[in-house]
Amino acid sequence: MNRLFSMTRRRPNYVDITTPFTYGVDGYRLKYASNFDGSFTTFLTSTNIGYRDPSINPYSTDAQPLGGFTGQVGSGRNVRIIFNPATYSITDTSSFWLQFVQVIGGVEQTPGAPTLVLPDSAHKGVGIVTIHGTSPASPPLQLDLPGLMSDFRVHNEGGSLLVATEAGGPSTTVPADTGEQFTQLMATQGSIWVSGGAAFSARFTLAFPR
């Protein structure tokens, strides 16, 4: 599954995302969860002209070559959504997960992959990012990371953990409770696919041009 939206800007109390305009789609819905294995709750549904949280000063938003807030023909064919997490009781100073869903005729389509959103402070310098949760037994769950990441360390806390680096691709079995880790030191990765029904943690760092 390809990424369904891109985050173009992240600042304190400010999340700016874009998603391709799609003919026939009348709702561009965002769902939130504190963790990827939790229950995602709808907090915002935009029309195809985009959305700006009323709590955000319009003069603080920058112009972008993607049609501003509109997704109409001739305006870049993108829908732009800007919101303040605090408006929806989402903690702005820690990581959270978003899920994007298209709505057609009031009916939700297939949800996108859970996507990690880091706090603004995590984008200052080189820091370690950690996620923790339980993988589904099957099929593999795609986890979209906030851009390209590197230096992966994955620890299986028990059970059978499988980690893949492409949709439908081969998986690596991560042994449980042996101290062994799935390690990717040199390559960069923007998504991982997990399955097996095991609790695990993963650590990685923001990747920078080499």
C-alpha positions in Angstrom: 0.0 0.0 0.0 1.4 3.4 -1.0 1.3 6.3 1.4 -2.0 8.1 1.2 -0.8 11.4 2.6 2.4 13.4 3.1 3.3 15.6 6.0 4.7 18.8 4.7 5.2 20.7 7.9 5.3 19.8 11.6 5.5 22.6 14.3 4.3 23.0 17.8 0.5 22.8 17.7 0.6 22.6 13.9 0.3 19.6 11.5 0.2 20.3 7.8 -0.6 17.3 5.5 -1.6 16.9 1.8 -3.3 14.0 0.0 -4.0 13.6 -3.7 -7.4 14.8 -4.9 -9.4 11.9 -6.1 -12.5 12.2 -8.3 -15.6 10.8 -6.6 -14.2 11.1 -3.1 -16.3 13.4 -1.0 -14.5 13.0 2.3 -10.9 12.9 3.4 -10.9 11.5 6.9 -8.3 11.4 9.6 -8.3 9.0 12.5 -6.1 9.1 15.6 -4.7 6.6 18.1 -2.0 6.8 20.7 -0.4 3.6 19.4 -0.6 1.7 16.1 -2.2 -1.4 17.7 -4.9 0.7 19.4 -8.4 1.7 18.3 -8.4 4.6 15.7 -11.0 7.3 16.3 -12.2 9.7 13.7 -11.5 13.3 14.6 -11.6 15.2 11.3 -13.2 14.8 7.9 -12.3 17.3 5.2 -14.2 18.0 2.0 -12.3 18.1 -1.3 -11.5 21.8 -0.9 -9.3 21.1 2.2 -9.4 22.2 5.8 -7.7 24.7 8.1 -8.3 24.4 11.9 -9.9 27.7 13.0 -7.5 27.9 15.9 -4.6 28.3 13.5 -3.8 31.8 12.3 -4.1 31.8 8.5 -1.1 34.2 8.3 1.0 31.5 9.9 0.4 29.1 7.0 2.8 29.2 4.1 1.9 29.1 0.5 2.7 25.8 -1.3 2.8 24.9 -4.9 0.0 22.4 -4.6 -3.1 24.4 -4.9 -3.4 26.0 -1.5 -6.4 24.6 0.3 -8.3 23.4 -2.7 -8.2 20.1 -4.6 -10.2 21.2 -7.6 -9.1 20.8 -11.2 -6.4 23.2 -12.1 -5.2 23.8 -8.5 -2.6 21.1 -8.2 -5.0 18.2 -7.6 -4.1 18.0 -3.9 -6.2 18.4 -0.7 -4.4 20.2 2.1 -5.4 19.7 5.7 -3.9 21.8 8.6 -4.9 21.2 12.2 -3.8 21.7 15.8 -3.6 18.4 17.6 -4.7 20.1 20.9 -8.0 21.1 19.2 -8.9 17.4 19.2 -7.4 16.5 22.6 -4.4 14.9 21.0 -1.2 15.5 23.0 1.1 17.7 20.9 4.3 17.1 22.8 4.6 13.3 22.3 4.3 10.9 19.3 0.9 9.7 18.0 -0.4 7.8 15.0 -2.7 8.9 12.2 -4.7 6.8 9.8 -6.2 8.3 6.6 -9.5 7.0 5.1 -11.3 8.1 1.9 -15.0 8.5 2.2 -17.3 7.9 -0.9 -21.1 8.5 -0.5 -20.7 8.4 3.3 -19.0 5.0 3.2 -15.4 4.6 4.4 -13.0 3.0 2.0 -10.0 0.8 2.9 -8.0 2.6 5.7 -4.5 3.6 5.0 -1.5 2.4 7.0 -1.0 3.7 10.6 1.5 6.6 10.2 3.7 7.8 13.0 3.7 11.5 13.8 6.6 12.8 15.9 6.5 15.9 18.1 8.3 19.0 16.8 11.1 18.5 19.3 12.0 15.1 17.8 13.0 16.9 14.5 15.7 18.9 16.2 19.1 17.2 15.7 19.6 13.4 15.6 17.4 11.5 18.1 16.3 8.0 18.7 12.7 7.1 17.9 11.1 4.2 19.7 7.8 2.4 18.9 6.3 -0.4 21.0 3.2 -2.6 20.5 1.9 -5.9 19.3 2.0 -7.1 15.7 -1.2 -8.7 14.2 -1.0 -12.4 13.6 -1.9 -12.0 9.9 -1.8 -10.3 7.4 1.2 -8.1 7.9 0.5 -4.6 9.1 2.2 -1.7 7.3 3.6 0.9 9.6 4.5 4.2 7.9 7.3 6.1 9.6 7.8 9.9 9.5 10.1 9.8 6.5 13.2 7.7 5.8 14.7 6.1 9.0 17.9 4.2 9.5 19.8 2.2 12.2 16.9 -0.2 12.9 16.9 -2.3 16.1 13.9 -4.6 16.6 13.4 -6.6 19.8 10.9 -9.5 20.0 9.4 -9.6 23.5 7.9 -13.1 23.0 6.1 -15.1 20.3 6.6 -15.2 16.6 7.6 -11.8 15.1 8.0 -11.4 11.3 9.4 -8.1 9.8 9.3 -7.3 6.1 10.6 -4.2 4.3 8.2 -4.2 1.3 4.6 -5.0 0.7 4.1 -8.7 -0.1 7.9 -9.2 0.3 9.8 -11.8 2.3 9.9 -11.5 6.0 12.7 -11.9 8.5 11.9 -13.9 11.6 13.1 -12.1 14.7 13.9 -14.6 17.5 12.3 -14.0 20.9 14.1 -13.2 24.1 17.5 -14.2 22.9 19.1 -10.7 22.7 19.3 -11.1 18.9 18.0 -8.1 16.8 17.0 -7.4 13.3 19.5 -4.8 12.3 19.7 -2.6 9.2 22.7 -0.3 9.7 23.3 1.2 6.3 20.1 1.2 4.4 17.1 3.6 4.9 13.5 2.6 5.2 10.2 4.5 5.3 7.9 1.7 6.2 8.0 -1.7 7.8 5.5 -4.6 7.8 5.0 -6.6 11.0 3.1 -9.8 11.7 3.2 -12.9 13.9 1.2 -11.7 16.9 4.1 -10.8 19.0 4.8 -7.8 21.3 7.9 -6.0 20.1 9.8 -2.7 20.3 11.7 -1.0 17.5 14.3 1.8 17.6 15.6 3.8 14.7 16.9 7.2 13.9 16.1 9.9 11.3 18.0 9.3 8.1 20.0 12.2 6.6 21.6 12.5 3.2 24.9 10.6 3.1 
